[in-house]
């Protein structure tokens, strides 16, 4: 068993490095150290860090614990790090993978975990096929495998009791690349900048350390809400897990919102015209991933190089549409999904932020045209016409 675990850990590491190497081909990284960031104001930390070109070199306690776990061949600690509509998400210390375990009874529903796996696989394949053409800097967590409950019985026999209480039932499960959370220096800056206190004063050090120390806040991803102006936060509801960052606070701290919005536009085009997936209720989050060290990058034996990336995930509510269908049907499916669920949180509001929407629209059209040309479908679909129809649809049903 220990040799199997050691091999799994090595395979995970190789897969993570392959993923990071593929991303580094597209991205010219800019390295920052925690020492540099610690001396900055919170606003400056966020502006410097939250770009898809930043790498934070950090002495990570997680990295030390994971390495120790691998060295000892003890991949035993399993903890919950998130929850989706179809199931809870877990990590196993020392592994570069995350596990999404289906909720009891959900496997009987049409939108079950097997359905989500097939959608996710199609989107990942479309990004792999067309990304050099489109140059989209949005990342899809790489799938490893899907296992049905019965097929996975040996795993459950060995590991079921390692899951948290309340999750100790066998179930269907997806294993995929794990999106790493924001480094501690970024999490601390988010608290300093956005934690709600009286008189607009920054929180005191006791509050910062208390919020920072909550176990759930260590699993910090940032939802990029380009369609929402702002969200009123309260101390009771404040959490770093799936932290909602809207366009107005993004602009206030000086993030490169235009670039991020353009990447989201390309990602929707890849889902629609590359994968034939409607994109219903997907999420875009800023997270991190480990990249190999490069010459000139600050490095110590216990350090990690954590690159910030924009990730697309959560395909459980998506549906396929055959692009051989009549173009009116295809247009209706895509635009209908774009105005439902959380999509309008991620797509810029065409009335309230017309300049941002224009960036999204232009990126979507340019990417869509390239994909359709590559697939020899440019005479079947008119991306400009589709976007015009979407705008009319959004005006009628969403804006008032």
FIZA-118692 format. One record per residue: y, z, x of N, C-alpha, C, CB in turn; residue number from 1; residue in one letter. Coordinates in steps of 0.05 Angstrom, whole numbers. Atoms other than C-alpha are relative to their C-alpha. Glycine has a CB too. Layout:
<sites>
Y Z X Y Z X Y Z X Y Z X NUM A
...
</sites>
This chain:
<sites>
-24 0 17 0 0 0 25 0 17 0 24 -19 1 X
-24 -1 -17 49 17 56 6 -26 13 -2 22 21 2 X
-5 26 -12 39 -50 90 11 -20 -20 -26 -11 13 3 X
-10 17 21 51 -85 24 30 5 -5 -16 3 -26 4 X
-28 -7 4 116 -47 14 17 -9 23 3 30 -3 5 X
-15 9 -23 138 -62 84 5 -30 -1 -14 7 26 6 X
-3 29 2 125 -136 73 20 -8 -22 -27 -14 -6 7 X
-19 5 21 163 -134 7 28 4 9 -6 18 -24 8 X
-27 -6 -10 222 -102 42 9 -22 19 0 27 15 9 X
-7 22 -18 220 -156 96 7 -25 -16 -22 -6 20 10 X
-5 24 16 216 -211 43 27 3 -14 -22 -4 -21 11 X
-26 -5 13 275 -179 6 23 -6 19 2 28 -11 12 X
-21 4 -20 316 -178 69 4 -29 7 -6 16 26 13 X
-2 28 -7 300 -250 86 14 -15 -23 -27 -12 5 14 X
-12 13 23 318 -272 15 30 6 -2 -14 8 -26 15 X
-28 -7 1 383 -234 17 16 -15 22 4 30 4 16 X
-14 14 -21 401 -265 84 2 -30 -6 -14 4 27 17 X
-2 28 8 384 -335 59 22 -4 -20 -27 -9 -12 18 X
-21 2 20 429 -324 -1 28 2 13 -3 22 -22 19 X
-26 -4 -13 486 -298 42 6 -24 18 0 26 17 20 X
-6 23 -17 478 -356 92 9 -24 -17 -25 -7 16 21 X
-8 23 17 482 -407 35 29 4 -9 -19 -2 -24 22 X
-27 -5 9 546 -374 10 20 -4 22 2 28 -12 23 X
-19 1 -22 578 -370 79 6 -29 8 -11 15 24 24 X
-6 28 -5 573 -446 84 24 -9 -15 -24 -18 -7 25 X
-22 8 17 623 -452 28 25 16 4 -8 2 -29 26 X
-22 -18 0 668 -393 43 9 7 28 -7 25 -16 27 X
-10 -9 -25 713 -379 102 8 29 -3 25 -17 10 28 X
-4 -28 5 710 -304 106 23 12 16 -26 15 6 29 X
-21 -15 -13 766 -256 124 -10 29 2 28 -2 -14 30 X
12 -26 -4 741 -191 154 21 22 -1 -15 1 26 31 X
-16 -24 1 771 -123 138 -19 24 6 13 4 -29 32 X
15 -24 -5 748 -54 161 10 22 -18 1 8 30 33 X
-9 -23 17 749 10 121 22 15 14 -24 19 -5 34 X
-22 -13 -14 793 38 176 27 -13 -6 -5 -1 30 35 X
-24 14 7 845 -15 162 9 6 -29 -3 -31 4 36 X
-6 -4 28 841 -6 87 8 28 -7 -24 -9 -17 37 X
-6 -28 6 843 70 89 30 6 4 -17 18 18 38 X
-28 -6 -5 914 67 116 19 -14 -19 7 -8 27 39 X
-16 16 18 939 22 59 4 15 -27 -12 -27 -5 40 X
-4 -9 27 968 38 -9 -22 -13 -18 28 -7 -11 41 X
21 10 18 919 28 -67 4 -29 -8 -3 18 -24 42 X
-6 27 8 954 -35 -90 -7 -20 22 30 -3 -7 43 X
6 18 -23 948 -65 -20 -30 -3 5 14 10 25 44 X
29 1 -3 874 -47 -16 -12 -20 -19 -12 28 -3 45 X
11 18 21 860 -83 -81 8 -29 6 9 9 -28 46 X
-9 28 -5 902 -144 -63 -15 -12 24 30 0 6 47 X
14 10 -23 868 -150 5 -30 -4 -5 4 18 24 48 X
30 0 3 797 -136 -19 -10 -18 -22 -9 28 -6 49 X
11 13 23 789 -168 -87 6 -30 0 11 12 -26 50 X
-1 29 -2 786 -240 -65 -28 -9 7 21 -11 20 51 X
27 10 -6 725 -284 -57 -2 -10 29 -7 -23 -18 52 X
1 6 -29 742 -292 17 -2 26 17 24 -16 8 53 X
-1 -25 -15 742 -218 37 -28 11 6 16 21 -16 54 X
24 -15 -9 688 -182 76 9 27 10 -16 -15 22 55 X
-8 -27 -8 693 -107 83 -23 11 17 4 19 -25 56 X
19 -12 -19 658 -78 144 1 30 -4 6 -8 29 57 X
-1 -28 8 637 -8 123 -26 14 10 2 2 -30 58 X
23 -17 -6 592 48 147 -10 11 -26 8 23 21 59 X
9 -6 28 554 52 81 -22 20 0 -9 -26 -13 60 X
22 -19 3 514 113 62 -24 -13 -14 10 24 -16 61 X
22 14 13 474 67 17 -16 -15 21 11 -19 -22 62 X
15 16 -21 457 23 77 -17 18 16 20 -15 18 63 X
16 -18 -17 434 83 117 -25 9 -16 16 24 8 64 X
23 -10 16 390 109 60 -20 -23 -5 10 10 -28 65 X
18 22 4 362 40 46 -16 -7 25 15 -25 -9 66 X
13 6 -25 346 28 119 -21 22 6 20 -2 23 67 X
19 -21 -5 313 96 125 -25 -3 -19 13 28 -5 68 X
23 4 18 271 80 63 -18 -22 10 11 -7 -28 69 X
16 22 -10 249 14 93 -15 8 25 18 -24 7 70 X
13 -8 -24 234 46 160 -25 18 -6 19 16 18 71 X
21 -18 7 190 97 125 -20 -13 -19 11 25 -12 72 X
17 15 19 159 44 79 -3 15 -26 -27 -6 12 73 X
1 -16 25 177 87 19 21 -10 -20 5 30 6 74 X
-18 11 20 209 44 -34 -6 13 -27 -3 -31 -2 75 X
9 -16 23 202 98 -86 22 7 -20 -12 26 10 76 X
-21 -10 18 269 117 -116 10 -23 -18 23 11 16 77 X
-8 20 20 283 77 -180 21 14 -18 -24 -11 -16 78 X
-20 -12 17 347 90 -218 14 -22 -16 21 15 17 79 X
-14 19 18 385 57 -275 28 -5 11 1 11 -29 80 X
-27 7 -10 447 19 -254 16 -16 -20 -3 -16 26 81 X
-15 15 21 466 -17 -318 -18 -4 -24 9 -27 11 82 X
15 5 24 446 -39 -387 10 -25 -13 2 24 -20 83 X
-7 24 15 445 -105 -424 -11 1 -28 -10 -25 15 84 X
9 0 28 430 -126 -495 -31 1 -1 10 -25 -13 85 X
29 2 1 357 -141 -478 -15 23 13 -9 -26 12 86 X
14 -21 -14 342 -83 -432 18 14 21 -24 -11 14 87 X
-14 -15 -21 363 -34 -378 -6 -12 27 -9 30 0 88 X
2 11 -27 374 -53 -305 -3 22 20 26 -17 6 89 X
7 -21 -19 345 -14 -247 1 -11 28 -28 11 -6 90 X
3 7 -28 347 -14 -172 -21 18 13 27 2 15 91 X
18 -16 -15 295 10 -123 11 2 29 -29 -12 0 92 X
-13 -4 -25 323 40 -60 -15 -15 23 2 30 6 93 X
12 15 -22 311 -4 1 -6 -29 -6 -24 13 9 94 X
5 27 8 303 -68 -39 26 -14 -6 -19 -1 -25 95 X
-23 16 7 353 -124 -47 -2 -11 -28 3 -23 20 96 X
4 11 27 327 -137 -117 7 21 -21 -29 -8 -3 97 X
-4 -16 23 345 -110 -185 -22 -7 -20 28 -4 -12 98 X
20 5 21 297 -104 -244 12 4 -27 -25 20 5 99 X
-9 -3 27 314 -116 -316 -24 3 -18 18 -25 -9 100 X
24 -8 15 263 -82 -361 7 -1 -30 -10 28 8 101 X
-5 5 28 258 -103 -434 -1 25 -17 -19 -21 -11 102 X
1 -22 19 274 -53 -490 -24 -3 -17 26 0 -17 103 X
23 -1 17 216 -32 -532 4 -16 -26 -8 28 -6 104 X
-2 16 24 205 -83 -589 17 -25 2 11 17 -21 105 X
-18 23 -3 256 -133 -562 -16 -26 5 20 5 22 106 X
16 23 -7 200 -179 -538 -8 -16 -25 -25 8 15 107 X
8 14 24 186 -197 -611 24 -16 -12 -9 21 -21 108 X
-23 14 10 257 -223 -622 4 -27 13 26 17 4 109 X
-4 27 -12 279 -296 -610 15 2 27 16 -18 -19 110 X
-15 -3 -25 330 -274 -557 -11 23 16 31 5 -6 111 X
13 -21 -15 282 -235 -515 3 -5 30 -30 2 -7 112 X
-4 2 -29 276 -225 -440 -11 -26 12 -12 24 14 113 X
12 26 -9 231 -286 -430 20 -23 -5 -26 -5 -14 114 X
-20 20 6 284 -328 -465 23 2 20 11 4 -29 115 X
-22 -3 -19 338 -299 -420 -8 -10 28 8 30 2 116 X
10 10 -26 296 -314 -358 2 -31 1 -28 9 5 117 X
0 30 0 289 -388 -378 29 -10 1 -14 -10 -25 118 X
-28 8 -1 364 -394 -391 12 5 28 17 15 -21 119 X
-10 -7 -27 381 -359 -325 -10 -20 20 -9 29 7 120 X
12 18 -19 333 -404 -288 13 -28 -2 -30 -3 -4 121 X
-13 26 4 365 -467 -318 28 0 12 1 -7 -30 122 X
-27 -1 -10 435 -444 -300 0 1 31 15 25 -11 123 X
2 -2 -29 414 -425 -229 -7 -28 11 -22 20 8 124 X
8 27 -10 381 -494 -221 24 -19 -1 -23 -11 -17 125 X
-24 17 2 445 -529 -245 20 6 21 13 3 -28 126 X
-19 -8 -22 488 -490 -196 -11 -11 26 4 30 1 127 X
12 10 -25 439 -508 -140 3 -30 3 -29 8 2 128 X
0 29 -1 439 -581 -159 28 -11 4 -13 -11 -25 129 X
-27 12 2 513 -593 -171 22 14 16 8 -2 -28 130 X
-21 -16 -11 549 -541 -131 15 -13 24 -10 27 9 131 X
-14 14 -22 563 -583 -69 20 -21 -12 -21 -15 18 132 X
-17 19 14 593 -634 -117 25 13 -11 -15 -15 -22 133 X
-21 -13 15 635 -584 -156 15 20 17 -12 14 -24 134 X
-12 -20 -18 648 -532 -101 9 24 -16 23 -11 16 135 X
-5 -24 16 644 -472 -148 -7 25 16 -15 -1 -27 136 X
4 -24 -15 651 -404 -115 -11 23 -17 25 8 14 137 X
13 -20 16 617 -367 -172 -30 1 6 4 -6 -31 138 X
27 -4 -8 549 -339 -155 -18 8 -23 -2 20 23 139 X
21 -8 19 486 -333 -198 -20 17 14 -13 -25 -13 140 X
21 -16 -12 440 -275 -181 -26 -15 1 -3 27 -15 141 X
24 16 -3 378 -308 -154 -24 13 -13 -6 -5 30 142 X
24 -10 13 316 -300 -196 -23 2 20 -8 -17 -24 143 X
24 -3 -16 252 -275 -164 -25 -7 -17 -3 28 12 144 X
22 7 18 202 -275 -221 3 14 -27 -27 7 12 145 X
2 -13 25 188 -257 -293 -30 8 -4 10 -18 -24 146 X
28 -8 4 126 -216 -309 -2 13 -28 -9 20 21 147 X
6 -12 26 98 -200 -378 -13 27 5 -18 -18 -17 148 X
10 -27 -1 78 -129 -392 -29 2 9 3 14 -26 149 X
29 -1 -7 3 -143 -388 -5 -10 28 -16 -17 -20 150 X
3 12 -26 9 -186 -326 9 20 22 16 -26 3 151 X
-12 -18 -19 48 -130 -292 -13 27 1 29 3 -6 152 X
13 -26 2 -2 -74 -306 -4 15 26 -26 -3 -15 153 X
3 -15 -26 -18 -58 -233 26 12 10 -11 -19 21 154 X
-26 -12 -8 56 -48 -220 6 25 -16 23 -21 -5 155 X
-6 -23 17 63 -1 -279 -19 23 7 -4 -7 -30 156 X
18 -21 -8 1 38 -257 11 15 25 -28 -11 7 157 X
-10 -12 -25 35 51 -189 28 12 -3 0 -20 22 158 X
-28 -6 -2 108 57 -207 12 12 -26 15 -24 7 159 X
-12 -7 26 118 77 -280 13 27 1 -21 0 -22 160 X
-11 -27 -1 130 150 -265 25 2 18 -21 20 10 161 X
-24 -1 -17 184 132 -214 25 -8 -16 -4 -19 23 162 X
-23 7 17 229 105 -271 11 25 -12 -9 -20 -22 163 X
-13 -24 13 279 153 -303 -14 6 -26 30 -5 -4 164 X
11 -8 26 256 193 -363 13 -17 -22 5 30 -5 165 X
-9 18 21 262 151 -426 -5 -29 4 30 4 -4 166 X
6 28 -7 242 87 -390 -29 -2 10 20 -10 20 167 X
27 0 -11 169 104 -375 -20 -12 -18 -8 28 7 168 X
19 16 15 137 52 -419 -2 -27 13 9 -3 -30 169 X
2 28 -11 109 -14 -392 15 -20 -18 -30 -8 2 170 X
-14 20 14 148 -75 -412 4 -25 16 28 10 -9 171 X
-7 24 -15 166 -146 -394 23 5 19 7 -24 -20 172 X
-20 -6 -20 210 -149 -333 8 -25 16 -10 22 19 173 X
-11 20 -18 255 -196 -294 8 13 26 25 -15 -12 174 X
-9 -9 -27 264 -186 -219 19 -21 10 -24 5 19 175 X
-21 18 -9 327 -216 -190 16 12 23 19 -8 -23 176 X
-18 -10 -20 377 -210 -134 19 22 -11 17 -23 12 177 X
-17 -22 8 417 -146 -138 29 -5 8 -10 27 12 178 X
-29 1 -6 493 -150 -143 8 28 10 17 -9 -24 179 X
-8 -26 -11 518 -95 -98 27 9 -12 2 0 31 180 X
-25 -10 11 575 -50 -123 23 -4 19 -3 29 -8 181 X
-23 0 -17 645 -47 -96 -2 22 21 26 4 -17 182 X
1 -21 -20 650 -10 -30 18 24 -8 10 -11 27 183 X
-14 -25 7 676 62 -34 30 -2 2 -10 23 17 184 X
-29 2 -4 745 45 -7 13 -15 -23 6 -14 27 185 X
-11 15 23 755 -4 -65 -2 17 -25 -15 -27 -4 186 X
3 -17 23 728 44 -117 22 21 0 -28 13 0 187 X
-21 -21 -1 777 97 -93 27 -12 -6 1 12 28 188 X
-26 14 6 835 47 -96 3 -5 -30 3 -26 16 189 X
-1 4 29 817 30 -168 7 25 -15 -28 -10 -11 190 X
-7 -25 13 820 103 -188 29 7 5 -18 23 12 191 X
-28 -6 -6 887 113 -153 19 -17 -15 5 -3 30 192 X
-19 19 13 917 52 -185 -2 0 -30 -6 -29 10 193 X
4 5 28 888 53 -255 -8 25 -16 -20 -21 -4 194 X
9 -23 15 864 123 -273 24 11 -17 -11 23 18 195 X
-23 -8 17 908 145 -333 7 29 3 -7 -7 -29 196 X
-11 -28 -2 951 206 -320 28 0 -13 1 9 29 197 X
-26 -3 13 1015 233 -351 23 -9 19 5 29 -8 198 X
-24 7 -14 1083 207 -330 -4 -22 22 12 24 13 199 X
5 22 -18 1052 148 -293 -2 9 30 22 -21 -2 200 X
4 -10 -27 1038 192 -232 -28 -6 9 6 30 1 201 X
28 4 -9 978 177 -188 -16 25 -3 0 -10 29 202 X
17 -24 3 918 223 -198 0 16 26 -28 -9 -8 203 X
2 -17 -24 912 282 -151 -27 -3 14 5 30 -7 204 X
24 5 -16 859 285 -97 -24 12 -13 4 12 28 205 X
23 -12 14 815 332 -138 -11 -19 -21 8 27 -12 206 X
8 18 21 813 283 -196 -14 -25 13 23 -9 -17 207 X
11 24 -13 800 224 -149 -28 5 9 18 -9 24 208 X
26 -6 -10 741 258 -116 -20 6 -22 1 24 19 209 X
17 -5 22 713 281 -182 -10 -26 -13 14 18 -21 210 X
8 26 13 714 211 -213 -17 -16 20 26 -15 -8 211 X
15 15 -20 690 180 -148 -28 10 3 15 1 27 212 X
26 -12 -5 631 228 -144 -19 -3 -23 4 28 6 213 X
18 3 22 603 213 -213 -21 -21 7 15 -8 -26 214 X
21 19 -8 535 179 -202 3 -28 -12 -27 10 -8 215 X
-3 27 13 549 123 -253 22 -16 13 5 4 -30 216 X
-23 14 -12 614 106 -217 -6 -12 27 23 18 3 217 X
9 13 -25 576 87 -154 -9 -28 -5 -22 16 14 218 X
9 27 8 550 26 -191 23 -16 -11 -24 1 -20 219 X
-25 11 10 618 -6 -196 2 -30 3 23 13 15 220 X
-7 29 2 627 -79 -217 25 -2 -16 -24 -17 -12 221 X
-26 4 14 693 -107 -243 -2 -24 -18 22 -3 21 222 X
-2 22 19 696 -149 -305 28 -13 1 -6 9 -29 223 X
-26 14 -4 750 -202 -296 8 -12 -27 -3 -23 21 224 X
-8 8 27 784 -208 -364 26 -16 2 5 25 -18 225 X
-23 18 -1 830 -268 -358 11 -6 -28 -7 -26 14 226 X
-9 5 28 835 -272 -434 13 24 -13 -22 -9 -16 227 X
-13 -24 11 862 -201 -444 23 8 17 -21 23 -2 228 X
-24 -8 -15 931 -178 -425 -4 27 14 24 2 -18 229 X
5 -26 -12 912 -105 -413 -17 16 -19 27 15 5 230 X
16 -18 16 868 -49 -439 10 28 5 -31 -2 7 231 X
-9 -27 -3 892 21 -452 -23 18 7 15 10 -26 232 X
22 -17 -9 848 69 -414 7 30 -5 -5 -4 30 233 X
-4 -28 3 838 143 -425 -18 15 20 -6 10 -30 234 X
17 -14 -19 809 197 -379 -29 2 -10 11 28 5 235 X
27 -3 11 749 205 -426 -16 -25 2 2 9 -30 236 X
15 26 -1 731 131 -426 1 -14 27 12 -18 -21 237 X
-3 13 -26 749 115 -354 -26 0 15 22 15 17 238 X
25 3 -16 690 88 -315 3 -24 19 -24 -5 -19 239 X
0 22 -20 681 45 -253 -23 -20 -5 -1 12 28 240 X
22 18 7 617 15 -281 10 -21 -20 -25 15 -12 241 X
-11 21 16 638 -53 -309 29 6 -7 -16 -3 -26 242 X
-28 -6 4 711 -35 -299 15 -24 -11 13 10 26 243 X
-14 23 12 755 -79 -344 27 -5 14 4 4 -30 244 X
-25 7 -13 808 -113 -302 12 -25 -13 -4 -5 31 245 X
-12 21 15 855 -155 -344 21 -15 17 14 11 -26 246 X
-17 17 -16 902 -210 -322 27 12 8 5 -27 -14 247 X
-26 -11 -7 966 -170 -325 -2 20 23 12 14 -24 248 X
3 -17 -24 942 -114 -278 -8 -16 25 -21 21 -6 249 X
7 17 -23 911 -168 -234 26 -11 13 -18 -23 -9 250 X
-25 12 -10 979 -201 -227 18 22 12 16 -15 -21 251 X
-17 -22 -10 1013 -133 -217 -7 8 28 -1 24 -19 252 X
8 -8 -27 971 -117 -156 -1 -24 19 -27 14 -1 253 X
-3 23 -17 978 -188 -130 -26 -15 6 12 8 26 254 X
24 16 -4 908 -217 -138 5 -30 -3 -22 10 -19 255 X
-2 29 2 899 -292 -131 -14 -8 -26 -14 -14 24 256 X
12 5 26 887 -300 -206 -5 -30 -4 19 10 -22 257 X
3 29 4 896 -376 -204 -27 -10 11 23 -15 13 258 X
25 9 -12 837 -386 -157 -24 10 -16 -1 10 29 259 X
22 -11 15 792 -339 -196 -4 -15 -27 4 30 -5 260 X
2 14 26 808 -373 -262 -11 -28 4 28 -2 -13 261 X
11 27 -5 794 -442 -232 -30 1 4 14 -13 24 262 X
29 -2 -5 725 -418 -209 -15 5 -26 -5 22 20 263 X
13 -5 26 710 -393 -279 -1 -26 -16 16 21 -16 264 X
1 26 13 729 -461 -307 -22 -18 10 27 -14 3 265 X
22 15 -12 681 -495 -259 -27 10 -10 1 0 30 266 X
25 -12 8 626 -446 -278 -8 -7 -29 1 31 3 267 X
6 8 28 632 -461 -353 -9 -29 0 25 4 -18 268 X
8 28 -1 628 -536 -337 -29 -3 10 19 -16 17 269 X
27 1 -10 565 -524 -296 -20 9 -20 -2 17 26 270 X
18 -9 21 533 -484 -352 -3 -22 -21 11 26 -13 271 X
0 19 22 552 -536 -405 -14 -26 8 28 -5 -11 272 X
8 27 -5 542 -603 -373 -22 -2 22 24 -16 9 273 X
22 0 -20 496 -584 -315 -26 11 -11 8 17 24 274 X
25 -13 9 447 -537 -350 -5 -5 -30 3 30 4 275 X
4 3 29 457 -555 -424 -2 28 -13 -24 -16 -6 276 X
1 -27 11 470 -481 -439 28 7 -11 -8 21 23 277 X
-25 -4 14 524 -458 -487 18 23 12 -4 6 -29 278 X
-16 -21 -13 546 -397 -446 8 23 -18 24 -12 12 279 X
-8 -21 19 548 -350 -505 -2 28 11 -17 -2 -26 280 X
0 -28 -8 568 -279 -486 -8 6 28 -18 15 -19 281 X
4 -5 -29 561 -287 -411 22 18 11 -2 -26 16 282 X
-19 -17 -13 598 -242 -363 7 -11 28 -10 29 2 283 X
-9 5 -27 639 -253 -300 8 26 12 23 -22 1 284 X
-7 -25 -13 643 -195 -252 5 -4 30 -22 21 -4 285 X
-3 -2 -29 669 -182 -183 -19 22 10 29 7 8 286 X
18 -19 -12 615 -149 -141 -1 -6 30 -28 -2 -12 287 X
2 5 -28 592 -152 -69 -29 -7 8 10 25 16 288 X
26 6 -11 534 -176 -26 2 2 30 -10 -28 -9 289 X
0 -4 -29 513 -166 46 -3 -27 14 -24 18 8 290 X
3 24 -17 524 -221 97 -6 8 28 26 -17 -2 291 X
5 -6 -28 500 -224 169 26 3 15 -18 -21 13 292 X
-24 -3 -16 550 -202 221 5 -26 15 -3 23 20 293 X
-8 23 -15 589 -256 257 14 9 25 18 -19 -17 294 X
-15 -7 -25 620 -258 326 29 7 -7 -1 -24 20 295 X
-27 -9 5 685 -220 325 3 19 -23 18 -24 -5 296 X
-1 -18 23 668 -180 263 -7 28 10 -20 -8 -22 297 X
4 -27 -7 673 -105 271 -28 9 -8 21 19 -12 298 X
27 -6 7 602 -78 274 -10 25 15 -19 -24 6 299 X
13 -22 -13 564 -14 288 -29 0 -11 14 28 -7 300 X
28 1 9 489 0 281 -4 7 -30 -17 18 16 301 X
4 -9 27 499 32 213 19 -14 -20 4 30 -2 302 X
-20 13 17 551 -16 185 -12 -23 -16 23 -10 17 303 X
6 24 17 546 -68 130 25 -17 0 -8 9 -29 304 X
-22 19 5 588 -130 121 -3 -9 -29 -2 -25 20 305 X
2 4 29 600 -132 46 21 -20 -9 4 27 -15 306 X
-18 21 10 630 -197 20 4 4 -30 -12 -28 5 307 X
-7 -2 29 666 -195 -47 -6 -28 -12 30 8 -4 308 X
7 25 14 640 -248 -96 5 3 -30 -29 -7 6 309 X
-2 2 29 651 -270 -167 -27 -10 -11 24 -19 -9 310 X
27 5 9 585 -269 -204 0 -6 -30 -19 24 5 311 X
5 7 28 561 -300 -270 -27 11 -7 2 -31 -5 312 X
25 -13 7 507 -261 -306 -2 5 -30 -2 27 14 313 X
5 -9 27 478 -236 -372 -2 -24 -19 21 19 -10 314 X
5 24 16 448 -298 -406 -16 5 -25 -13 -21 17 315 X
18 -7 22 411 -261 -461 7 -12 -27 -2 28 -2 316 X
-8 11 26 451 -290 -519 5 -30 1 26 14 -9 317 X
-5 29 -2 456 -361 -493 -22 -16 -13 2 -7 30 318 X
19 19 11 421 -421 -523 2 -27 15 5 -5 -31 319 X
1 28 -10 400 -490 -498 11 -19 -21 -28 -7 9 320 X
-7 23 17 429 -554 -526 -9 -25 15 30 -1 -8 321 X
8 25 -12 397 -621 -512 23 -19 1 -24 -12 -16 322 X
-23 18 -3 450 -667 -484 -6 -28 -10 8 -2 29 323 X
6 25 14 413 -725 -517 8 1 -29 -30 -5 2 324 X
-10 -3 28 439 -698 -584 26 -16 -3 4 29 -7 325 X
-25 13 6 498 -732 -618 23 16 13 5 -3 -30 326 X
-21 -14 -15 562 -716 -579 15 20 -17 18 -20 13 327 X
-14 -19 18 594 -683 -640 -15 26 -2 3 -13 -28 328 X
16 -24 1 536 -634 -644 3 16 26 -30 -7 -5 329 X
-3 -13 -26 541 -618 -570 27 13 2 -4 -20 24 330 X
-27 -11 -1 616 -608 -574 2 25 -17 21 -20 -9 331 X
-1 -23 19 608 -561 -634 -14 24 12 -12 -8 -27 332 X
15 -22 -11 556 -519 -599 16 14 23 -28 -9 11 333 X
-14 -12 -23 597 -510 -536 26 14 -8 7 -22 21 334 X
-25 -12 7 664 -497 -568 -4 24 -18 18 -20 -14 335 X
7 -23 17 632 -450 -619 -6 24 17 -23 -6 -19 336 X
7 -23 -18 603 -407 -563 25 10 15 -22 -8 19 337 X
-23 -8 -16 669 -407 -525 19 18 -15 15 -25 9 338 X
-18 -17 15 705 -372 -582 -14 25 -11 13 -16 -22 339 X
14 -22 11 652 -320 -596 -7 20 22 -26 -9 -15 340 X
8 -20 -19 628 -256 -563 22 7 20 -24 -10 16 341 X
-19 -8 -20 661 -237 -498 13 -24 14 -13 17 21 342 X
-11 23 -14 678 -308 -478 31 -1 0 -10 -26 -12 343 X
-29 0 1 750 -301 -501 12 22 17 9 2 -29 344 X
-10 -19 -20 757 -241 -455 2 -13 28 -17 25 1 345 X
1 12 -27 740 -285 -395 15 -27 2 -29 -5 8 346 X
-15 25 0 773 -351 -416 29 6 -6 -12 -20 -21 347 X
-28 -5 5 849 -350 -411 9 -9 -28 18 -14 20 348 X
-10 6 27 885 -349 -478 21 -23 1 13 26 -12 349 X
-16 25 -3 915 -418 -488 29 3 -11 -14 -23 -14 350 X
-27 -5 10 975 -391 -527 15 21 16 -1 8 -29 351 X
-14 -22 -13 991 -326 -492 4 -5 30 -15 26 -4 352 X
-3 6 -28 979 -351 -421 -6 -30 5 -20 18 18 353 X
5 29 -1 986 -427 -424 -3 -10 29 22 -15 -13 354 X
3 9 -28 994 -434 -348 -28 6 11 21 13 18 355 X
27 -7 -8 929 -397 -335 -20 -17 -13 -5 30 -5 356 X
20 17 14 893 -436 -389 0 -28 12 7 -1 -30 357 X
-2 27 -11 918 -501 -358 -17 -2 26 29 -8 6 358 X
16 -1 -24 885 -480 -292 -30 -1 -7 7 25 17 359 X
28 0 10 820 -464 -328 -8 -28 -10 -4 21 -22 360 X
6 26 13 823 -530 -367 -3 -22 21 22 -7 -19 361 X
1 21 -20 837 -574 -307 -25 3 18 25 1 18 362 X
24 -4 -16 781 -542 -266 -25 -8 -15 -2 29 10 363 X
23 7 17 733 -549 -324 -3 -30 -3 3 13 -29 364 X
1 29 4 751 -622 -336 -9 -14 26 27 -11 -9 365 X
7 13 -26 746 -642 -262 -29 5 7 18 11 23 366 X
28 -6 -6 679 -607 -253 -18 -15 -20 -5 30 -1 367 X
16 13 21 652 -634 -319 -3 -30 5 11 6 -27 368 X
1 28 -5 670 -705 -302 -18 -7 23 28 -11 5 369 X
17 6 -23 636 -702 -235 -30 4 -7 7 19 23 370 X
28 -5 8 572 -672 -265 -10 -23 -18 -2 27 -15 371 X
9 21 18 569 -723 -321 -3 -27 14 20 -4 -23 372 X
3 24 -16 580 -780 -272 -26 1 16 24 -4 19 373 X
24 -3 -16 524 -754 -228 -25 -3 -18 -1 27 14 374 X
23 2 18 478 -750 -289 0 -26 -16 0 24 -19 375 X
-3 25 14 501 -819 -314 4 4 -30 -25 -18 5 376 X
-6 -7 28 526 -788 -379 30 -3 -6 -9 28 -6 377 X
-29 2 4 600 -805 -370 8 -17 -23 13 -10 26 378 X
-7 17 23 598 -857 -425 -8 13 -27 -14 -27 2 379 X
8 -14 25 566 -808 -475 20 21 -8 -28 12 4 380 X
-18 -23 5 616 -751 -468 27 -5 13 -13 26 10 381 X
-28 1 -10 691 -748 -459 10 29 2 18 -17 -20 382 X
-7 -28 -4 710 -682 -427 29 6 -10 -2 7 29 383 X
-27 -4 10 784 -691 -443 0 4 -30 18 -24 8 384 X
2 -3 29 767 -701 -516 -12 26 -8 -16 -23 -12 385 X
12 -25 6 722 -641 -516 20 23 3 -24 5 18 386 X
-19 -21 -4 776 -596 -488 22 0 -21 12 -1 28 387 X
-20 2 22 826 -622 -539 -11 12 -26 9 -29 -4 388 X
13 -12 24 777 -604 -594 -3 30 2 -28 -13 -4 389 X
2 -29 -4 766 -536 -564 27 14 -5 -10 7 29 390 X
-27 -12 4 841 -522 -563 7 1 -30 21 -17 15 391 X
-5 0 29 847 -542 -636 -16 21 -14 -5 -28 -12 392 X
19 -19 12 787 -499 -654 10 29 6 -28 -3 12 393 X
-9 -26 -7 815 -439 -616 26 7 -15 5 2 30 394 X
-25 -5 14 884 -447 -648 -6 8 -29 17 -26 0 395 X
6 -5 29 853 -447 -718 -15 26 -5 -17 -23 -11 396 X
17 -22 5 803 -391 -710 5 26 15 -28 -8 5 397 X
-3 -23 -16 827 -344 -657 29 11 2 -9 -6 27 398 X
-27 -8 -6 902 -343 -651 17 3 -25 14 -21 18 399 X
-16 -6 24 948 -312 -702 23 19 7 -18 12 -22 400 X
</sites>
